[in-house]
Each structure stands twice: as C-alpha cells, then as structure tokens.
Amino acid sequence: MRNSSGFSLIELLLVTLIIGILATIAIPRLTAARDRAFVATMQADLRNLATQQEIHYADELTYSNDFDDLAFSSSDRVTVTVTVA
C-alpha cells in the first residue's frame, strides 16, 4: 500500500473547473459595473460643465467654448468638447 499525501489529479481538475465557472460569472458583472461607473463620471462632468457655463453666462451674457474661461476640467479618461452655436 502506498502512503501518499497531496491531492489527486481529479481533485485538482475539479477545483480548476469550479474556479473557471466562478470566473465566467464574475467577469461580466465586474465589466458592467465599470461601464456604469464611467457613464456616471461622464454625467457628473456634463453637469459640472453646464453649471460652469451658466455661471459664465450670468457674468458675461454669452456662453464660452474655452475651458480656460470656465473653471472646468474633465475627469480622467473623459474628453469633453464644447461647440457654441
């Protein structure tokens, strides 16, 4: 009789299979949460830009397309372009 210690190949394969199943469930949910956070960041930046535009309009009676005139800076990975018509 062999006296072996450790895990068998079947046990290791089962653990690997379970970890794989958990990863396939978790990864899409984490990606969706990251996307929702990015959209929330963009919405907050747009609200801040609208507020800064209204402050500038109250002072100058015109809207600005120059961010130096406005006290506005966008968040990381968010690019905002303003076009005044």
C-alpha positions as CSV (number, residue, x, y, z in Angstrom):
1,M,0.0,0.0,0.0
2,R,1.3,3.4,-1.0
3,N,1.2,6.2,1.6
4,S,0.8,9.3,-0.5
5,S,0.0,12.7,0.6
6,G,-1.3,15.6,-1.5
7,F,-4.2,16.0,-4.0
8,S,-5.1,13.6,-6.8
9,L,-5.4,14.8,-10.4
10,I,-9.2,14.6,-10.3
11,E,-9.4,16.8,-7.2
12,L,-7.2,19.4,-8.9
13,L,-9.2,19.3,-12.1
14,L,-12.5,19.8,-10.1
15,V,-11.1,22.8,-8.2
16,T,-9.9,24.3,-11.5
17,L,-13.3,23.7,-13.1
18,I,-15.1,25.4,-10.2
19,I,-12.7,28.4,-10.3
20,G,-13.4,28.7,-14.1
21,I,-17.1,28.6,-13.6
22,L,-16.9,31.3,-10.9
23,A,-14.7,33.5,-13.2
24,T,-17.2,33.2,-16.1
25,I,-19.9,34.5,-13.8
26,A,-17.9,37.3,-12.1
27,I,-16.1,38.9,-15.0
28,P,-19.1,40.2,-17.0
29,R,-20.6,41.6,-13.8
30,L,-17.4,43.5,-13.0
31,T,-17.2,44.8,-16.5
32,A,-20.7,46.1,-16.4
33,A,-20.1,47.8,-13.1
34,R,-17.0,49.5,-14.5
35,D,-19.1,50.7,-17.5
36,R,-21.8,52.1,-15.2
37,A,-19.2,54.0,-13.2
38,F,-17.7,55.5,-16.4
39,V,-21.2,56.7,-17.5
40,A,-21.8,58.2,-14.1
41,T,-18.5,60.0,-14.3
42,M,-19.4,61.4,-17.7
43,Q,-22.8,62.6,-16.4
44,A,-21.2,64.3,-13.5
45,D,-18.7,66.1,-15.8
46,L,-21.5,67.3,-18.0
47,R,-23.5,68.6,-15.0
48,N,-20.4,70.4,-13.8
49,L,-19.8,71.9,-17.3
50,A,-23.4,73.1,-17.5
51,T,-23.1,74.8,-14.1
52,Q,-19.9,76.5,-15.2
53,Q,-21.5,77.6,-18.4
54,E,-24.4,79.1,-16.6
55,I,-22.1,81.0,-14.2
56,H,-20.1,82.3,-17.2
57,Y,-23.3,83.3,-18.9
58,A,-24.5,85.2,-15.8
59,D,-21.3,87.2,-15.8
60,E,-20.6,87.7,-19.5
61,L,-24.1,87.2,-21.1
62,T,-22.5,84.7,-23.5
63,Y,-21.5,81.1,-23.4
64,S,-17.9,80.0,-23.7
65,N,-16.2,77.3,-25.6
66,D,-12.8,77.9,-24.0
67,F,-12.2,75.8,-20.8
68,D,-9.7,78.5,-19.6
69,D,-12.7,80.9,-19.2
70,L,-14.5,78.2,-17.3
71,A,-13.2,76.7,-14.0
72,F,-13.8,73.2,-15.5
73,S,-11.6,70.2,-16.0
74,S,-12.8,66.8,-17.1
75,S,-12.2,63.6,-15.2
76,D,-9.5,61.1,-16.2
77,R,-10.4,59.2,-19.4
78,V,-13.2,61.6,-20.2
79,T,-12.9,64.0,-23.1
80,V,-15.3,66.9,-23.4
81,T,-15.6,69.1,-26.5
82,V,-17.8,72.3,-26.4
83,T,-19.2,73.8,-29.6
84,V,-21.0,77.1,-29.3
85,A,-23.7,77.9,-31.9
